Amino acid sequence: MESSMVKMRRMARLRTLSCALILLLAAVPGKASAQSVLSKAVRTSESMEPALSHPAQEAAAQAKLGALLAKNGKRPNIVWLLIDDMGYGDPGAFGGGAAIGAATVNMDRLAREGLKLTSTYSEPTCTPTRSAILTGRLPVRTGLTRPILAGDKLTKNPWAAETSLPKLLGEAGYKTVLSGKWHVGEAVGMRPQDVGFDEFYGFYEAAKEISQGVDKRRYPDLVLNPERLAMLRQTGSSDALTHGFKNGTTTSVEIIDSIEKMAEADRLLKEFSVAKIKELAAAGAPFFLEHSFMKVHADNFASKEFEGKSASKYPYKDGIVEVDAYIGEVVKALDEAGVLDNTFIFITSDNGPQLDSWPDSGYTPFRGAKGSAWEGGVRVPGIAYWRGTIAPGRESDELFSLMDLFNTSLRLAGAKDKIPTDRYIDGIDQASFLLVDHGRSNREKVFIWNEQTLMAMRMYEYKIHVKITEKHAQWLNIDMTTISDVGLAPWLFNLYIDPKEEYPVGHRMNAFLAPMGAEMKAHVATFRKYPPNDVGLGK
């Protein structure tokens, strides 16, 4: 039986989440549905997020996928290139690049030759995003609401109650590989090779959590203090490049015991992915490769090959140039293996820039940064590329959530019927939006949570906040912030005229404040039948 202290802590965590839900649920009638005249989304299942309906577009997409299957004789490969903490404004295609000291020629080319998505949304921090894209579910539902840090003791394995994308793709005949950063649990039962991936080659932790144990310049009170360093080691936090196989062995390839080794981590990961692409292509089965960069999460140390290669010369900018070069090499490897024309590629970042580590951080033109529900925290670059299938030169500001990759990937794999129906799925199938020339998004709304707190919602060009993150010192968007109520009325912004979210238009200039509030209440009502999973990651 659990002790009274453990029980009290568990109940406190549940109260933290429940209080906000109860306040909104009190105003919501039983069945969750669109609650306002503003919504055009259609709910086809009680357990699925409502989506916009485009029948002709759906038919065109299905015909396109059918023709590709007939031509290639197999389902398409799926490759995600996930960059860590890259800001919306870092790639040249999104306003950065050479203009801010780090040219991104490969990302820019893929954006020109594919679909550039200017309203792509992540979660505020890395673990939530990384879990959401693999489950199609908001982190508040799975319990993976914040990064799992050294010393955290989870009360249960969140993955035990989840069905991951690689597991479902594996059942559909795909080979599944994760190369790079995981950061969604390193205990047995929570590792990539335990939750559905056939193979994992990478790091369980974020770059900073590894380098802090060896960088005496930045962390002298830890590295130069044997007693404190021993305490860190006792948490069980991994400092190794790991190679693991589903139902097989897991070994440490290399211990990262210097910043020089940390600097070369992404080179090793790239070399693995390039070789693995050749191997997978030769094997013949369709494959899913999630290549998850360690960079450009702080602390950044320039690889020998890329030191000073950015115009800026700063380590973060050198990291951007390195990541961009490796994206080019991965795409080249797909081409040389003869599978590029049958591979869906998606490039993005797991959240906004971590400005707390400035100048070792990225750029966003928006308000806020990593850790917040402001646009700067959750609006990220999105590039969808599929040579010969996604028309080049497309650009759309319609909504796309990274959770949509879950549903979309299963659609591409011909396994849409594998999407679970016993839990709420927040992702939406966006295959028709991405593949059809002049396609429209099937997503009407994006709900933004910060850990257990519902903060905001974007619907069309409008953004409504019911809670806000307040920064109390320059750059310190995580270490010196508080979450506050908005006061008498929610803060409503029109992002087309005010992308920096500086001046609410609510009662003065907008008629949709009440309808948007009703949509948020309908969202909260989904938790009535599908309650959140508490795994012990509360404050």
N, C-alpha and C positions, 0 to 999 in steps of 0.2 A: 504494500500500500504506500502511496506517496505521503511524504511528511506534510505536516500542517503548513510549513514555510513554503514548500514547493507548490502546494495547492493554492496558497494565497497569491503567489507570484503568477501562477497560471490564470487565476481568476482576474487578476489585475490586467493581464494582457488582453483577455477577452473583453473586459469592460472598456479598455481603450478603443478597441474597434467597434464594439457594440453601441457605444453612446451616440456616435454620429449616425449609425444606421437606424437606430431606434427613432431619433428625432425626425429623420426623413420618412421612415416607414409609417409613422403615425398618420401622415397625410396621404398615404397611398393605398388605394383599394387593393383587394386581394391579388388578382392576376396581373402579372407584369405585361404591359403592352405600351405602344406609343401613346403618350398622354396629351399630345398637343396637336393643334392644326398645322404646326410648323413641319411636322415629320411626314416624310413620304416613304420611309423604310417599311418593309414588310417582314413580319415575324412568321417564319415558316415552321418553327418548332419552339416549344417552350424553353428548350435548353440551348438555343442558338441565338446569337446576336442578330437583331433585325438588319436587313440589308436592302439597299435600293434595287429595284427590279429593272433589268434591261434585257427583255426576252430576245430581241433580234441580235444584240451583242453576244448573249450567251450562246445562241445558235451558231453564230459566226465563229466563236472561239472553239466550240466543240467540233465544228467542221475542220478547222485549222489543225486541231490536235489529232483528229482522225486521219487527216492526210499525212501528217508527220509520222504517225505510227505506221501507216501503210508504207511510207517511203523508207523509213529507217529500220523497221522491223522490231523496234523496242521503244520503251518509254524514254523520255529525255533524262539526261543527267541533271543534277541540281547542285550548284556550287554557290555557297554563301561566302562572301569575303567581309568579315566583321572586324572593324577597326575599333580599338579601345580608346574611348574618351576624345575622339576627334570632333572638333567643333563644326557646326553647320558651315561656317565661313572659311574653313581651311582649304577645301579643294577649289581650284580655279573655276570650275564649272558652277560653283555656288558663291562666287565673289571673291575668293582668296587666291591661292596659287602663287604665281610669280609676283602678283601685286602686293603680297605680304611676305615675300621672302622665301617661298618654298614652292617651286613649280610642281604641278601634279599632272604631267603630260598624259599618263595612262588613264587616270580617272576622268580627265577632261575628254579624252578621245572616246572612252566608253559611254560617257554621257551624251556626246554628240551623235554617236552611232547607235544609241539605244533610246531609252525613255528616262528623262530626268524628272524626278519627283520632288517638288519643292515644298510639299507639306507631308513629309514622312515623320511619324511620331514613334519615339521609344518610350521606355520608362525612365524615371529620373536618375537611376543608378544602374550599375552593371549586372549584379545578380538578378534583380527583377527582370531586366530585359532578356537576359540569357535564358532564364526559365520560361518567360512568356513566349518567346519565339519557338520553343521546343514543345510547348503544351497547348498553345493557342488560348491561354487563359491568363487573366490578370493575376499578378502576384498576390494580391490580397485574397484571392481564392485558393491558391496553392500554399500560401504561408511563406513563400520565398520573397519577402517584402523588402529586404535590405541585404547588402553584402554579408556573406558569412565570413567572419573575421577570426583571427587567431584567438583561441580561448573560448569561443562561443560553444555552448553546449545545447544542441537541439534536443527537444523533448521527444521527437520522433522523426523518422525519415520521411520528408515530404514526398519523395519520389515513389514511395510505396503505394500512394493513393493516386498517382498520375500515370498517364499513358503518353509516352514521348513520341515525337515525330520519327526519330530513327527506328524505334521499335516497330511502328506501323509501316514505315517504308521497307524495313527488313522483311516483314510479313508479305509485302507486295513484290518481293524479289530483288530489292535493291541491296547493294553493298554500302555500308554506312561508315564514315570515317570522320573523326574530329581531330584536327591538327591545330594545336595552339592552346589558348587560355580557356579554362573551364569555369572556375569560380562559382560553381553551384553545388559544392559539397565534395569533400575528399575522403569521407569515411566510407568503408566498404558498404555497398548498397546505394551509394550516392554518386559514385564515380561514372564518367561517361560510358565506360565498358560495362557498367552494371545496369544502366538504364536504357540500353538499346543500341548503342554504337558497337559495331563490330570491332573497331580498333580506335585507340586513342594514343596520340603522340603529342605530348605537350606538358603544360603546367597546371596544377590545380589552383594555384593562387594568382593574384595580380602581380605585376612587376614590382611595385613598391613593397609589397609584403615579403618578397624574396630579397630585394636589394637592401632593405633596411637592416638586415643582419650582417651586411658586409661593407656598407658605405660609412666609414668612420668620419668622413667630412660632414655629412648631413646628420648622422645619428651617433655622435661620439659618446653620448651618455648610455647608449646601448652597446655599441660595438666594442668600446674600450672598457666596458664593465662586465667582467666574466660572469658575475652573479646574475646580472640582469639578462645577459645573453643566454645563460642557462635556463632562465625562466621562460624566455621566448621559445627555446627548443622544447621545453616540457609541454607546450601547448599542442605539440604534434603537427604543427604547421609544416607543410612540405617545402623544401628548397631544391627540388630535383626536377630535371627533365625526365618525364615518365613515359613508358611505353606499355600499354595495356591492351589485352584482347578479351572480348566477351567469352566467358566460360573458359578462360585460359590464364596464362601467366601475366603478371604485372611486375615490371622491373624498373629500376632507376637507371637511366642512361648516363646521366651526368649530374653531379651536385654543383649547384651554382654557389661558389665560394669566393667570388670576386666580381667587381662591377664590370671587369673586362669580359667575363663570361656572360653576364647579364646583357651586355651590349650586343652580343652575337646571337641571342636567343631567336630572334625572328629570322635570321639567316638560316639557322638549323631547321626551323619549322618550314621555311620556304623550300629548302632542299628536300625535305621529307615529302611535302605535298606535290612537288614537281615529279619526283620519282614515283609517288603513289598514283598519280594521274596516269602515267604511262602503264603502270601495272594493271590498274583497274580497267583502262580502255582495252588492253589486250585480252583481259578476261572475258569481256563481252557483255556482262550484265550491266544494267544501268546502276549508277552510283550517286550517292549523296555525300558531298564533301563540305563540311563546315571548316573553313580555314579562318581561325580566330587569332588575330595578331595580338602580341603582348604590347607592342607600341600602339598608340603613343601615350599610354597611361604613364603618369609620373611614377618613378623617377626615370627620366630618359638619359641614356648613355649612348653616344653615337658609335655605331659599328665602324670598324676600321675603314671599310670600303666607302662609307658615307660621311665620315667626319669632315665637316666644312663644305659638304657638297651643296648645301642650300645657300642661297644668297644671304640669308640671315646669319648663318654660321652658329646659331643657337642649337643646342641639342634637340629640342622639340622639333624645330624646323628640319633638321637633318633627319629626324625620325619620320617625318611626313614624306620626305623625298625617298627614304628607304622603303617605306610601306608602299608608296606609289610604284616604285620600281618592281617590287615583288608582285604586285597585282599584274603588272605587265608580263612578268615571267610565268605566272600561273595561267594567264590567258594564252600565252604563247605555247605552253605545254599542252593545253587542251587542243590547240590548233595542230600542233605537230603530231599529236596522238590520233588525229583524224576525227575528233568528237566535238569540236567547237560548234558545229552547225546543229548539234543535237544536245546542247547544254544551256540551261537557263542559269544565268549568273545574276546575283544580287549583291550590291556593294553598299555598305552603310556603316554607321557608328552606333555603339550601344547606348550612348547618351550624349549630352552636351559636354563642353570642355570643363575640366576640373580647374577652375580659376584659383582655387586655394593654393595651387602649386605654382602660380605665375612667378616668373616668366616661362616656367616649364609647363605650358598649357596652350590650348588652342584658342581659336577665335570664333565668336558668334556675333552677328549683328543684332541679336535680340536681347531682351532683358533677362537677367538671371543666368544660371549656369547649372552644371551637374548638381543634382540634389534638390532642385526646385521644380515647381510645376509651371514656372514661367517658360516662355518659348525657348529661351536659351538653354534650359535644362532638358527639354524633351523633343525639340524639333531638330532633326538630323538630316544629313544628306541621304538621298536614296537614288540609286541607279539600277535600273533593270535592263539587262543586255542579253539578247539571244540573236546571234547573227542569222539573218535571213528570215527570222520569224517576228521579232519586234522591230517595227519600222524605225529607221534611223531618224534623228532630228526631232523626236517627239519631246514635249515638255508639258507637265500638268501640275497644277496647284491643287487638284482634288485630293481628298484625304486618303492616306495609306498608313496603317499601323503595322509595326513590325510583327505583331501577333498574326497579321494576315498571311505571313509566310507559311504558317502551319497549315491552314486550310488550302492555300494556293498550291503548296508543294504536293499535298495529297491529291489534289485535282489533277495536277500534271502527271502524277504517277498512276492515274487511273484507280486511285484508292480512296476516293471521296467517301465511299460507304463505310470506311473504317473510322471516320470521325466519331469519337465517343458521344453517346446520347444520354449517359447516366450522370453527366455533370454539365455545368454551363460552359459553353465555348464562346469566348469573346472575339476570336478571330473571324474573318470573313473571307470567303473565296474571291480573290481578285484576279483570277486567271484571265477573264474576259477583258478586264480593264487594261491589263498589261499587254495582252497579245493582239487585240483587235485594233486596227488602225483607227485613230480618233476615239479610242475606248474611253468610257466614263467610269469613274470610281463607283464601286458598289457599297462604299462606306459613307454613312451620313454623319457619324459622330465619333469622337475620340474622348474617352473618359480618362482623366489623369488623376492617379492616386499617388500620394507620397507615403510610403509604408502603409499604415492602416487608416489613413485619412483621405477621404475623397476631397480633392482640391478644386478641380476645374473640369470643364468640358469644352471641346471645340465642336461647333456645328456650323457647316458652311464656312463663311469667313468670320464668324463670331466666336468669341471665347468668353466664357463666363466663369468667374472664380467665386467659390463660396468660402474658401480659405486661401490665405496668401502666405508666402514665405518672405519674411523680412530680413534683410541683410543689415548687420550692425557695424560692419567695417569693410573698407574697400578690399576686393578680391575674396574675402572670406565668406563664400557662398555656402559653405558647409559648417565650418568651425565656429562661426559667430552669426547664426541665424535662429529665428524663432518662427513658429507657425502661429498665425493670428486669425481671428475672425474678421470678416470684412465689414461688419457693422450693420447699419439699417437695411442695406440691400446688397445683393451680390454685385460684384464688379463686372460689368459687361464691356468688352472691347470689340471694336471692328478692326480686325487685323489687316484689312486692305488699306485703311487710312491711318492705322496706328499699329504697325507691326511690333513696336517696342513696348506695347501695353502700358502706356503712360497716362492715358486720359479716358476714363470710362464714359460711355455714351448712354448707358442705361435709360433712366427716366427722361432724360433731356432729348435724346436723338434716336431712340430705337423703340420699336413696338414689341420686341420679342423677348423681353426680360422674363415675363411670366411663363410663356410657352417653353423657354429653355430650362427654366427651373423645374417644370413638369417633366421634361425629358430626363433630368437628373434623378428625380424621384422614381421614375419608372425603372431606371437603371438600378437604383438601390433596392427596389422591390424584388429583383432577381435573387437577392441573397435570402429571401424568405424561404424558398424551397431549396436553394443551393447555398448553404451557409459556408463561411470561410473556414479554412483549415489553419489552426494555430499550431505552429511547430516550435515555438519558443524564441522567435526572432523579434519580439517586442523590444521596446526601449529598456 
